[in-house]
Structure formats: structure tokens, C-alpha cells
């Protein structure tokens, strides 16, 4: 049940330089990892997706983004659709073999399947993050934040940002750019356990989680995920690529 509340939580300061970027789009799907066959989105952008939007705009090896909060600027609205997807993941070694042998190819027609997607529509968010330096950085953090701000103001990006899947493209701009909804988003909602981050290892993907809570449209993101024994996930929560499955 939603409860009205007047106080809006504020993002935690963690020692980096704060930045804010607004992003919006007509469709989004932040897929829950435990529901990857028939995609079902989280009701709000995940920290990993927010970090991906920022890195698509500007990124250097000497810095990283620490997402502290995600602010919803539009109410949650769902849409269901069927989309064409492929069943397997083409790995790097497979691509290398196909480049060397022209007789090898990936037959998308035999690998294609239609799957249902429960996605979000008409989304808008304000990403709160901090610019943090890597240990080997030689320039100050102010330099990288200034570069990010200039690119956001110009609408420049290294690659097109997207919301979960590449066909759900994302627009972005400085604070005040996103189209605001007339519908209220000020309430409390417990979102349950949400994906915090993904660590890529030789054994596949390892997931970190946190307990998400939306209050007055603001979802705070902790600096660290829950401990590995705090969340019990089914065995398929670790995904390997097609090459290892062969």
C-alpha cells in the first residue's frame, strides 16, 4: 500500500564529485535476472542501467561513476509486447573462429524465438551519481566532471544510451530537460530486492543485490550490495555464454 510522505530522502555523499543527469524515453526494460526467459522489468531504473547511461555519454579508464540515487520523474506505466530474440549468446571465441573460417556462420533464423516482454513506457529519471577517481588517475576529478557536463549539455555521447535493451533508446540532458509528468510520483513503495551490480568472472555473471525502496520518487542506492548469504537465488542466476555451454 502506498503511503503519502512529505520528506524526500537525499543521496548519500561518499567523497566523490556529485553530478546529475536527466534521461527519458518511450520504452524501457530493466530485466530482472531471475526472469530472463520471459523478460519482466523492474519498476524503476537499476543502478547498473544508470551507470551504463553515464558511461555511454562519457567515460575514461581513470574514473568511474558511483550511482547514489535514482529519481523517478514520471509514474510507473507498464506495457506488454512480444519481441524477436535469440536463444544463445555468441561469445568472443566464436566470433574469432567465424572470422578465420568463412564457412562458419551464425544462423539467426534457426536461433530466433518470440518471447513476451513486460516493459515500462514513457519513463523519465534523474540520475544522481558521483565521479570517483581510479588509483592510477593523474588528473583531478573536476576535470572529468567538467567533461561530462559539457557533453551532457551538447547532447554528445560515445554510444547511444539505452534503457535495458538497445532498441529502447534513451535521450538525455541537464537538469530541467526531461519532460515532466502531471501525475504525482510522491509515495512510498517497497520494491523488494533489486539488482545492485554485476561482476563478470570466468565462471559467469555474479549478481549483487540491495533492498530497494522508493520514497517521494527517490530511490537511494547503497554503496555496497548485500552480503552473498543475505539473498538466496536459484542456480540459474549465474549465466554462462554459449561457448561454455557447448
C-alpha positions in Angstrom: 0.0 0.0 0.0 1.3 3.4 -0.9 1.6 6.0 1.9 1.9 9.7 1.4 5.0 11.3 2.8 6.4 14.9 2.6 10.0 14.2 3.2 12.2 13.3 0.3 15.4 11.3 1.1 18.7 12.8 -0.1 21.5 10.9 -1.8 24.5 9.9 0.4 27.7 11.8 -0.1 30.6 9.4 -0.5 33.6 11.6 -1.2 33.3 12.0 -4.9 32.1 14.9 -7.0 28.3 14.9 -7.4 26.7 15.0 -10.9 23.1 14.9 -12.0 21.8 13.9 -15.5 18.3 13.5 -16.6 17.3 10.8 -19.1 14.0 9.8 -20.7 12.4 7.6 -23.3 9.3 6.0 -24.6 10.2 2.4 -23.6 12.4 0.7 -21.1 13.1 -2.8 -19.8 15.4 -3.3 -16.8 15.2 -7.1 -16.8 15.0 -8.9 -13.6 17.9 -11.5 -13.8 15.7 -14.3 -12.3 13.2 -13.7 -15.2 15.3 -13.7 -18.3 13.3 -16.1 -20.5 10.2 -14.0 -20.5 11.5 -10.6 -19.7 9.9 -8.7 -16.8 11.3 -5.2 -16.0 11.9 -3.7 -12.6 9.5 -0.8 -11.9 12.4 1.7 -11.9 15.8 2.0 -13.5 18.5 -0.1 -11.9 21.9 1.3 -10.7 23.7 -0.7 -13.4 21.5 0.8 -16.1 22.0 4.3 -14.8 25.8 3.7 -14.8 25.5 2.5 -18.4 23.8 5.7 -19.5 26.5 7.8 -17.9 29.3 5.7 -19.4 27.7 6.0 -22.9 27.9 9.8 -22.6 31.5 10.0 -21.1 34.0 7.5 -19.7 37.7 7.3 -19.1 39.8 4.4 -17.5 41.0 6.9 -14.9 37.5 7.4 -13.4 34.3 5.7 -12.6 30.7 6.6 -11.6 29.2 5.7 -8.2 25.4 5.9 -8.5 23.9 7.2 -5.3 20.2 7.7 -6.1 17.7 7.4 -9.0 14.8 9.8 -9.0 11.7 8.9 -11.0 10.2 11.9 -12.8 7.2 10.0 -14.2 4.8 7.5 -12.6 5.3 3.8 -13.4 3.4 2.7 -16.5 3.6 -0.8 -17.9 3.3 -2.3 -21.4 3.4 -5.9 -22.6 4.7 -7.0 -26.1 6.2 -9.9 -27.9 9.7 -9.4 -29.3 12.0 -11.5 -31.5 15.1 -12.6 -29.6 17.8 -15.2 -30.0 18.3 -18.1 -27.6 22.1 -18.2 -27.3 24.9 -15.8 -26.7 27.6 -15.5 -29.3 31.0 -15.4 -27.5 34.2 -13.8 -28.4 36.0 -17.0 -29.3 33.1 -17.9 -31.6 33.4 -14.6 -33.4 37.1 -15.2 -33.8 36.6 -18.6 -35.3 34.0 -17.3 -37.8 36.4 -14.6 -38.9 39.0 -17.1 -39.7 36.7 -19.6 -41.4 34.2 -18.1 -43.8 32.3 -21.4 -43.9 31.2 -20.9 -40.3 28.3 -18.6 -39.7 25.7 -17.8 -37.1 22.2 -18.8 -38.4 19.9 -16.3 -36.7 16.9 -17.8 -38.4 17.3 -21.1 -36.5 18.1 -19.4 -33.3 15.3 -16.9 -33.2 12.4 -17.2 -30.8 9.4 -14.9 -29.9 9.3 -14.0 -26.2 7.0 -11.9 -24.1 8.3 -8.7 -22.6 6.7 -6.7 -19.7 8.3 -3.3 -20.1 7.9 0.3 -18.9 6.7 3.1 -21.1 7.1 6.9 -21.0 9.9 6.8 -18.5 11.9 9.8 -17.1 14.7 9.7 -14.5 17.2 12.0 -12.8 20.4 10.1 -12.1 22.4 11.2 -9.0 26.0 10.0 -9.1 29.5 10.8 -8.0 32.6 10.9 -10.1 35.3 8.9 -8.4 39.0 8.6 -9.5 40.8 5.3 -10.2 44.0 4.7 -8.3 46.2 5.3 -11.3 44.5 8.7 -12.2 46.7 11.7 -12.6 44.2 14.4 -13.3 41.7 15.8 -10.7 38.1 14.6 -10.6 36.9 18.1 -11.5 38.4 17.6 -15.0 36.3 14.5 -15.7 33.1 16.0 -14.2 33.5 19.1 -16.3 33.9 17.0 -19.5 30.8 15.0 -18.6 28.8 18.2 -18.0 29.9 19.7 -21.4 28.9 16.5 -23.2 25.5 16.4 -21.5 24.8 20.0 -22.4 25.8 19.4 -26.1 24.0 16.1 -26.3 27.2 14.3 -27.2 27.9 10.6 -26.4 30.3 7.9 -27.3 27.5 5.4 -28.0 23.7 5.8 -27.9 22.4 5.3 -24.4 19.6 2.8 -23.9 17.2 1.5 -21.3 17.9 -2.2 -20.8 17.9 -3.3 -24.4 19.5 -1.4 -27.3 16.2 -0.8 -29.2 14.9 1.1 -26.2 17.0 4.2 -26.8 17.4 7.0 -24.2 17.5 10.7 -24.6 19.5 12.7 -22.0 20.2 16.3 -20.9 21.0 18.5 -17.9 18.6 19.0 -15.0 15.3 20.5 -16.3 15.5 18.8 -19.7 13.2 15.8 -19.1 9.5 16.1 -19.9 7.7 16.1 -16.5 4.5 14.2 -15.9 1.4 15.8 -14.3 0.7 12.6 -12.4 2.2 12.5 -8.9 5.0 10.2 -8.0 5.3 11.1 -4.3 4.6 8.0 -2.3 6.4 5.2 -0.5 6.8 1.8 -2.3 8.9 -1.2 -1.2 10.4 -2.5 -4.4 11.9 -5.6 -2.8 15.4 -7.0 -3.7 16.9 -5.2 -6.7 20.0 -5.8 -8.7 22.8 -3.6 -7.5 25.7 -4.6 -9.7 27.1 -7.4 -11.9 30.6 -8.8 -11.5 31.9 -10.7 -14.6 34.1 -13.7 -13.7 35.4 -16.8 -15.5 32.5 -18.8 -14.1 29.9 -16.4 -15.4 27.9 -13.4 -14.0 27.8 -12.9 -10.3 25.0 -10.6 -9.0 24.9 -8.2 -6.1 21.6 -7.1 -4.6 20.1 -4.4 -2.3 16.7 -3.8 -0.8 15.1 -1.0 -2.9 12.7 1.5 -1.6 11.0 4.3 -3.4 10.1 7.4 -1.3 8.7 10.6 -2.9 10.0 9.4 -6.2 13.6 8.9 -4.9 15.3 5.5 -4.7 18.6 5.6 -2.7 21.4 3.3 -3.8 23.7 1.9 -1.1 27.5 2.0 -1.7 27.8 -1.8 -1.3 25.4 -4.7 -2.1 24.1 -7.1 0.4 26.4 -9.9 1.5 26.3 -13.1 -0.6 24.5 -15.1 2.1 21.8 -12.4 2.5 19.9 -13.3 -0.7 19.3 -16.9 -1.8 18.9 -17.1 -5.6 18.2 -20.2 -7.8 21.1 -21.9 -9.6 20.3 -20.2 -13.0 21.1 -16.8 -11.5 24.6 -17.3 -12.8 24.7 -17.2 -16.6 27.5 -18.5 -18.9 27.9 -17.9 -22.6 27.1 -20.2 -25.4 30.7 -21.3 -25.9 30.9 -22.8 -22.3 27.6 -24.5 -22.7 28.8 -26.4 -25.8 
